[in-house]
Amino acid sequence: MFAPAPTLPVSDADPFALDVLQDPLQFQAALRDAGPVVYLRRYDVFALSRYEQVHAALTDWQSFQSAAGVGLSNFRYETPWRPPSILLEADPPHHDAPRAVLSKILGPRALQKLRASWVLDADVLVDQLLSNTTEFDAVTALTAAFPLRVFPDAVGIPDAGRENLLPYGDHAFNAFGPANSLVEKGAPRVAELSGWVNEQCAREVLTGDGFGAQIWAAADRGDITHEQAPLVVRSLLTAGVDTTVNGLAAVLYAFARYPEQWARLRENRTLARTAFDEAVRWESPVQTFFRTATRDTEIGGTVIPDGKKILMFLGAANRDPRRWENPDVFDLGRNPSGHVGYGMGIHQCVGQHVARLESEALLTALASRVESLEIAGPVRRHLNNTLRSWESVPVRVQLS
């Protein structure tokens, strides 16, 4: 066990305790106040919660590698529960070719082809919902329904089994944390869900015009290998739904909490993308990621020994008052660029443009029809070791 220097703040708190996951803000504030680096004795890891150090670690892949796993498990010594992601859990040079392929397929220019159909899909979904009711659960009716409506089609997987995407993603993000009750809850279905996801990555299962087919075409061109192609498709299916669902839930929850900001969006619908990024900063759907020191590395005045894990609190960094004015306020007047909700550096979320387009379509559809929205009942969190997630956000809307 590592013996921390007397000057290094030490905490015995558990960031993965269920009560902390339920409401992590007080814990994160205490962590930021304790110092730029805090040793978490329970897990033998070094916590970074201030923006400066989190940003520095995210952008220094040479000193803080992803290839040893971005969860608590250290792949130097432990066998991962599934073959590692060749995007998220890889570093250059192995990371570069798959990343280049996916960056092109999911880039803003390529996504323009989907814009019109996704806007229409959002209009249809919102019209169907509001024609029946003005009080509903925003999570089930909109923020889960819309990504599950458009994203699997964009990837090109069949209709059957799409309900598996959310529980598979939920377990994958839980598995980045310790082997606690949340991981145990998902364990019985791991083999079933992993088998289903792997089947969807096969070339013959995918439609001929989706993201998945484009990945396989890249393999035919030699941009990546045919062995890498299904793993790249798997990355899409793993990370492309849960994160967006929770990002959309975050922005609707924010608007229900801050009605003046909803009025602002209705006056200027071009703020839809800013609203989504501000919600990602404010709620940070991805709360934490780990890295592993490749050598003895100083950060924030502390030397992280070679092979030790750091735990980066993205959500805490996105509310660090050293970086953000009034960080606890959801404010469309803020420029949220620079937040680390998508990560930063070479591992910054490759699907962020997809999520932004989905949010723009949904928010624009709602803004043209809804005068105001408010919370209509108790909200419930869905606990996850990595994600800031919602189970239920009941809302009541007034139509325009």
N, C-alpha and C positions, 0 to 999 in steps of 0.2 A: 504494500500500500504506500502511496506517495505521502511524504511528510511535508506539509505545506510550510513555507517560510512564515515566521511570526508576523510579518507585515501583510501577508495575504489574507483577505477576509475569507472566512470559512462559514458555510451554512450547512445545517443538518436538515433543512427543509426538503420536501420532495415535490419537485415541479410537476410530477405525474400523479400526485395524489388526486383523488376524484374531486375533493372540495376545491383544490387549486385549479384544476381543469374547468370546473364549473364557473369560477370567477377568478381569473389569474391576475387581475390588474393590481391588487394590493401587493401580492407577492412580487410581481415584476417591478413595481416602484421601489420596494425594499431592496431588491437585487441591484437596481441601478444606483440607489443611494449608497449601497455598501462599497462599491468600487468598480473600476473598469473591468476587473476580473475577479470572480468569486469562485472559490473551490467548493464544489458540492460533494461533501464527504460520502454521502449515501451511494453515489454512483462513481466516485473517483473520476470526476470530470471537471473541467473548468468552464464556468458559465460566463458568457459575454452578453450583456443586456443593454449597453449604451450604444447609440447609433454609430459613433466613431469606430469603436472596436468591431462591431458586427459588420459594418461596411468594409473595414480593412481586411477582416478574415475572409469574407465572401469573395473579395477580389484578389486574394493571394493564394491561388490554387497550388502554387509551387510549394508553399510552406504548410498549407492545410488542405490535404488531399480529400477527394471524395471516394477514391477507389477502395478505401478501407471501410466503406459504408457511410451513409449519411444518417444512420441511426445509432443507437447506443451500442449495438453489436459491432465488434471490431473484426473485420474480415481478415486481418493479419493472423488472428488466432482462432476465429470462430467461423463455422460454415453457415453462410446465409440460408434463409428459409426457402429461397428460390434463386435461380441464376440472377446475378446482379444486373441492374439496368445498365445498358451500354451508353446511356446518356447521363443519368443522374448519378450513377455510382461508378464513374470512369473519369479518367483525366487524360489530357493530351499525352501521346498522340492518338490513343485508342478512341477517345471521345470525339475527335474532330470530324471524321467523315460522317458518322451518323447525325451529328449535330448540324452539319452543313446541309445534308439532305432534308432534314426536317425543317430547318429554318427557311429553306426555299419553299417547301410545300405549304407551310403555315404562315408565310410572310404576308404583309398587308396587301401587296399587289395581287398575289395569288387568291387571297380571300375575297377580292372584289367580285369574283364570279358567284360567290355565295350570298352576297349582300341582299339582292332583291328577293331571293327565295326565303331567306331568314326573316327579313322584314315582313313579308307576307305571312309566314308561319306565326310570327309573334302577333300580328294583327288578328289572325284567325283564332289563335288560342285565347287572347284577351277578350275578343268579341263573344266567343262561346261562353267564357266564364261569366262575364258581366251581364250577359243576357239572362242568366239564371239566378244570380245572387250578387249582392254588394257586400257580403260578409263571408270571408273564406280564410283558409289557412294558406298564407303566402308561400310556404315551403312546398307543400304537396301540390297546390294548384298552379303555381307559377315557377318557382325557382328550381324545383326538381323536374317539373314537367317539361319546361322549355328545352333545357340542355339534352334531356333524354329524347326529345322529339327531333332535334336537328343534328346533334353531334354524331350519334351512331350512323345516321344516314351519310354524313360527310365522310366518315371513316370508310363506310361501305360494308358494315356487318349486317347480317340478317335480322329480321324483327324478333325472331324467337330467342328468348333468353336475355333480352336487354335489361330485364330487372336484376340481373346478376351484377351489373356494372357497379352500382352503388355499394352493395355489401363487399364486393371484392376490393374496391378502392378504400373503403372504410378499414378493412383489415390490413391492407398494405400500409396505410398511414399509421395505424395502431402499432404495427410491427417495428416502426422506427423507435418506439419507446421501449421501456422495460417490459419483461414478461409479467404484466399485471393482469387484473381481472378483465380489462378491455381486450387484451390479446387472447386470453382464454376463451372469452365469449365467441370470438370469431374462429377459433381453431377447428371446431368440428366440421366446418364447411370449406376449409382451405383447399383440400384436394379436389373437391367438386368444382369450386369456383375457379381455381387455377386451371383445371382441365378445360373448363368451358372457355375461359379467356384465351388459352393457348390455341384452342381449335379455331377461334375467330381470326387468329393471326395468319392462318394458312392461305396461300394465294388463291386456291380454288374456292374458298368460302367467300372471299371479298368481291364486291361488285367491281366493274371494270373502270369506274371513273372516280373513285374516292381517294382519300388520303392513303389508304392501305395499298391500293393498286399502284399509286404513284411511288410509294416506298419500294414495292417489288420492282417497278420499272427502273428505279435507281440502281437496284441490284443488277438488273440485266445490263445496264450501261457500265457497270463496274465501279460505280461511285461508292458502294458498300458491297459486302459479300452477301450471298444468298443465305448464309447462316445468320447474318445480322438482321436481315429484313424482318423476320417475325418478331424479333426482340424490340425493334423500333416500333412496330405496330402495337406490341404489348405496352410499351411506354405510353402511347397515346391513350389506350383503353384504361390504363391504371390511373393516370394523372389528369385526364381530360374531362372528367365528369364531376367528381366530388368537390374539387377545388372551385369549379365554376358555380356549382349549385350553392356552395357556401358563400361565394362572393356575391352572387345575386341576392341571396337571403340577407346578407349584411347590408347591401345598399337599400333594400326595401325596408328593413328594420330601421335603418338610419333615417330614411325619409319619414317613417311613421313617428319617430322620436323628434324630428326637427321639421315640422310642417312648413316653416318659412323657407327652408331649403327646397322643398317640393314646389312651392310657389315660384321660386327662382328658376327651377328647371322648366316649369311650364311656360315661363316668360322667354326662356332662351334654351331651346332643346339641344343646341349644340353643346350644352354642358353635360350631356349624358355620359360621355366618356370620362370627363373630369370627375363626375359623380362616382363612377365605378372605381376609379383609382383612389379617390379620397376614401371610399368605403373599404377598399383593400388596405389602405394605410390604417384607417381607424379601427377596423376589426381584425385585420390580418388573418384571413382564412388559414394560411399556413403559419403556425405560430413558432415552430422551432425546426432546426436542422442541426445535425452534428457534422463535424469534420475531424480529421486525425492529423496531428503534427507529423510532418515528414522528417523533421530534425528538431533539435532544441531551438525554439523560436520565441523571441520576445514580442509580447503584445500588451499594451496597457501597463507596462512596467513589470510584467510577470513573464518569466520564462516557462513556456509550455514544453515539457520534455518530449523528446522523440517518441512517437507511438501513443501518446495520450490523446484522449478525445476532448474537443471543445464542444460546448452546446451553445449555439447561437439563438438568442431569443429575438426573432424577427418582430414579433408583436410588441415586445418591450422597446425595441429600437424605434419602431414606428410611432411610439408615444413618448419618446425621450424629449423632455423639455429643453435639453441642451441643443436639440436640432429643430424642434417644432414649436411655434408659438401656439399656446392654448391647444396642446396636442389631444386633449380628451374631447374636443368639440369637432363634430362633423360639419365642415364648412366648405361650400362650393367656391368661396372666394379665395381659398388657399390653392397654391400650386403644389400638388402632392408628388410631382415628379421627383425622383430621388428616393422615394420610399423603398424599403427592401422587402415588401410583401411578395414580390415575384422572385426574390433573391437578387443577386447582382453578379456581374462578371460573367465568366464563360458558362456558368450553370444557371444563369437567369432563365426564368420560365420560358420555354420555347413556344408554348401555346398561349401566351398572354394576348396576342392579337385576336385569337379565336374567342377568348373569354370577353374581350372588349367588344367585339362585334355582336356577340350574343347579348351582352348587357345593353348595348346601344339599341338593338332591335326591340328588346323587351321594354326598356324604359321609355322609348319613344312611343310605343304602342299604348302604354299606360298613360303617359303624360297628355296624350291627345283625347283621352276619354275620362280621366279621373281628376276631379277638382281637388280633392284632398283625401288623405288616408290617415288612419289612426289605429293604434293597437286596440284590439277588441276583446282581449282576454289574456290570461297568463301565458307568457312565452316559455318555451322549454328548450334547453340546450341538449344537443346530442354530444356526449362526451367522446373525445378521441385523443389519443396521445400526442398527435401532431396538429390536428385541425381544430380551428375554432368554428364549431359547427352548430347547426340548429336542427331541432326535431320539429318544432312547431312555432310559427309566428302568426297568430290569428289577427286579421286586420278587418277593418270596416272602411269602405270607401264611399265617397259622395261623387256621383257622376256629374260630368260637366254638361 
